[in-house]
Amino acid sequence: MTSAAALLAVVTLALPGGTALALLLLPLPARALDALHRIASLATATVALALAVVALARPAFPYRDGAFLVDAASGVYLGVIAIVGLLSALVSPAYLASDGKGFFRTGRARAWYYLGFHAFWALLLAIPIVGNLGVAWLLVEATTAASALLVAHSGKPSALEAGWKYLVLTTVGLTVALLGIVILFVASPASQGFASLDWGRLPGLAAGVPHETVLVAFVLILVGLAAKIGWAPVHNWLPDAHSEAPPPVSALLSAALLPTVMLVAWRVRGALDPAVGGSASRIVFLGFGLASLAVAIPFLWRPLAWKRLLAYSSLEHMGVLALGIGFAHPIAIAGVLLHVAGHAFAKALGFYAATPLLWHQPGAARRLPTGLARTSVPTAGAVGVSLAALSGLPPSPLFFSELFILLGGVYAHQLWVVAIAGVLLALGFLGLANALIEGLVGRARSGGKAVAARPVIALTVLLGGLLAGLSASALFLPGSGIVDAIARWAL
Amino acid sequence: MNGGVAWILVALGLATVIVRRRSAAIVLVTAQSIALGVAAFALAGGRDAEFKVASAALVLKGVVLGAALGWTMLRTREPLPVAEGIPAAVRLIMAVVLALGAAALVPSFGIAATDGDATVALVAIGAAIVLLRRSTLLQALGLIVAENGVAIAATSAHRGLPIVIELGFVFDVIVIVAVAVAVHERIHDEFGSGDTGLLRGLRD
């Protein structure tokens, strides 16, 4: 595995990085740009998926060197980022064809979009396999630069507002996280250069730091990362950025960026837990989890614009993941892994459906879509599968993942947290179920155009199939080698 | 780091909370960034070459960002300074309270107490600038002030931070501010002003 993993890791990052550079330097016409973008995206996803398979095939034997850590968690995240990235890449040309006024005024707007897209994707693929906390922070910060321009890409006033909020709020948050990292490094008598921040050496780095100091550093790192993950109460940018970004970018933000930054937080917890103390770190995660659920749920009951509803759903699901990590039990870990993948595929489908939906029912830019089953069956199918999965309606994989996470809470003796989370999740389910019923069989609104059925059906069948596969995987994931391998550093 | 220098850096940050004109704020933050780099050079005597490179990068960062922000200010002129929602004195009090509170909460962490307090205070002041000022350019300056705070701790540490992190950190700040400048210019084009008070279209 060693040489294969190292080679694949390098190629996984070089492909999208090189593509971004080529798109910047080569003055290609639109059709050639689309072709290069598609070919490079297919190659990137293929290599990243191969690396994911290598990582998951032998979860008990992670690959480590000075630069990389490719373990079971990396494998799950790489798989998700590769699939969502590829699908976002493939639907991007259709979005660009329908896009009018833009952030970039020159004839190079398409090239800039692809440049930002591939740079963002490269960074997302790098974060789960990087072996060092300091580098992980740099990469997370760099995602802000790449994705802020994508968020503002439409150039509309609301998109500029969303891009600006996203840029400044997440940068402030990440500065706080950096302060935590610097405090940890500076305070430790064991700090010996760059390698001291390797994931495997972090426990040793923290061991010599006074408890009060390491606790403050941990809280600063977590609070700073929370601003990027979008955990309440530091989530203000999230609904705006997700709703204003181009749909393929919204899918990457929600399905890949948020959980990937959460993986950094998860690894920090795993590394610092012995020094911080299990109960303190648990309180931080459970606090963010419950706060995110409590803030998100009321919005799931409101007739919000389609993409905004999906954005608040992201806040809810990041809260669920925080609870799973906070419970720190093997069954909860299985739930977290299943939730990361299930949420990603369901949310990506929801955002991809936004382009045909807004074409067919322009009012969905301001309020919930209604009566789609009567006016556009393909769009109704995409919206229905996405909402049904996100609400946790059985047999959605999110039903099983939430069940696993709550069970993990019971086994971890966090009964009050489980009870509160259970009530909030039930309320969230009812809110999304209401949106599902209204969206499919509510009073039909007209005024839009007919939708090209074939791509919408293809995306729905593909992502619906992946969701069904995940539901099936719920049967064997708990107790699997993948969960055992993650439990070694996460518990 | 000399205690006096650390507090001068904090004073420059506080001045950015209250100063009225963008040009004055850019001068203050550029001076702060360059002073930080020069102070780091002063510490470089007994340290390795990597530390000198990192110190040079801090000075370069100050110059580059100051020039970039000055250039964009000239390209996006405001007929009048952006009206602030909160009076200067109240902003100052809020920033001082935030800085003192943050410094009190963070224990000593292996560098001189003055440097540690100045680090935490500047991060808090930078956040206060972002939250309390309405001009997009001033908010971008708040990001730099906060990052300068972290740089105090990095340069004051006995062994310094690893060069990879220091240079990556400086590069990230420059890229982030470059993106902020690009978005600021588009906001100015769209709204005729860099007043974030005009960015109120997204509400639930």
Chai-1 contact restraints between the chains, C-beta under 6 A:
chainA,res_idxA,chainB,res_idxB,connection_type,confidence,min_distance_angstrom,max_distance_angstrom,comment,restraint_id
A,F103,B,R186,contact,1.0,0.0,6.0,A-B,restraint_1
A,G134,B,I165,contact,1.0,0.0,6.0,A-B,restraint_2
A,L138,B,G168,contact,1.0,0.0,6.0,A-B,restraint_3
A,L138,B,D172,contact,1.0,0.0,6.0,A-B,restraint_4
A,E141,B,D172,contact,1.0,0.0,6.0,A-B,restraint_5
A,A145,B,V175,contact,1.0,0.0,6.0,A-B,restraint_6
A,A145,B,I176,contact,1.0,0.0,6.0,A-B,restraint_7
A,A145,B,V179,contact,1.0,0.0,6.0,A-B,restraint_8
A,A148,B,V179,contact,1.0,0.0,6.0,A-B,restraint_9
A,A152,B,V183,contact,1.0,0.0,6.0,A-B,restraint_10
A,P157,B,E190,contact,1.0,0.0,6.0,A-B,restraint_11
A,P157,B,G201,contact,1.0,0.0,6.0,A-B,restraint_12
A,S158,B,G201,contact,1.0,0.0,6.0,A-B,restraint_13
A,S158,B,L202,contact,1.0,0.0,6.0,A-B,restraint_14
A,L160,B,R186,contact,1.0,0.0,6.0,A-B,restraint_15
A,L160,B,I187,contact,1.0,0.0,6.0,A-B,restraint_16
A,L160,B,E190,contact,1.0,0.0,6.0,A-B,restraint_17
A,E161,B,L199,contact,1.0,0.0,6.0,A-B,restraint_18
A,E161,B,G201,contact,1.0,0.0,6.0,A-B,restraint_19
A,E161,B,L202,contact,1.0,0.0,6.0,A-B,restraint_20
A,G163,B,V183,contact,1.0,0.0,6.0,A-B,restraint_21
A,W164,B,V183,contact,1.0,0.0,6.0,A-B,restraint_22
A,L167,B,A180,contact,1.0,0.0,6.0,A-B,restraint_23
A,V168,B,V130,contact,1.0,0.0,6.0,A-B,restraint_24
A,V168,B,Q139,contact,1.0,0.0,6.0,A-B,restraint_25
A,T171,B,L143,contact,1.0,0.0,6.0,A-B,restraint_26
A,T171,B,I176,contact,1.0,0.0,6.0,A-B,restraint_27
A,V172,B,A127,contact,1.0,0.0,6.0,A-B,restraint_28
A,V172,B,V130,contact,1.0,0.0,6.0,A-B,restraint_29
A,T175,B,A146,contact,1.0,0.0,6.0,A-B,restraint_30
A,T175,B,E147,contact,1.0,0.0,6.0,A-B,restraint_31
A,L178,B,V150,contact,1.0,0.0,6.0,A-B,restraint_32
A,L179,B,V123,contact,1.0,0.0,6.0,A-B,restraint_33
A,L179,B,V150,contact,1.0,0.0,6.0,A-B,restraint_34
A,V182,B,V150,contact,1.0,0.0,6.0,A-B,restraint_35
A,V182,B,A153,contact,1.0,0.0,6.0,A-B,restraint_36
A,V182,B,A154,contact,1.0,0.0,6.0,A-B,restraint_37
A,I183,B,F109,contact,1.0,0.0,6.0,A-B,restraint_38
A,V186,B,F109,contact,1.0,0.0,6.0,A-B,restraint_39
A,V186,B,G110,contact,1.0,0.0,6.0,A-B,restraint_40
A,V186,B,I111,contact,1.0,0.0,6.0,A-B,restraint_41
A,V186,B,A153,contact,1.0,0.0,6.0,A-B,restraint_42
A,V186,B,A157,contact,1.0,0.0,6.0,A-B,restraint_43
A,A187,B,F109,contact,1.0,0.0,6.0,A-B,restraint_44
A,A187,B,G110,contact,1.0,0.0,6.0,A-B,restraint_45
A,G193,B,P162,contact,1.0,0.0,6.0,A-B,restraint_46
A,F194,B,P162,contact,1.0,0.0,6.0,A-B,restraint_47
A,F194,B,V164,contact,1.0,0.0,6.0,A-B,restraint_48
A,E212,B,P107,contact,1.0,0.0,6.0,A-B,restraint_49
A,T213,B,P107,contact,1.0,0.0,6.0,A-B,restraint_50
A,T213,B,F109,contact,1.0,0.0,6.0,A-B,restraint_51
A,V216,B,V106,contact,1.0,0.0,6.0,A-B,restraint_52
A,D240,B,L202,contact,1.0,0.0,6.0,A-B,restraint_53
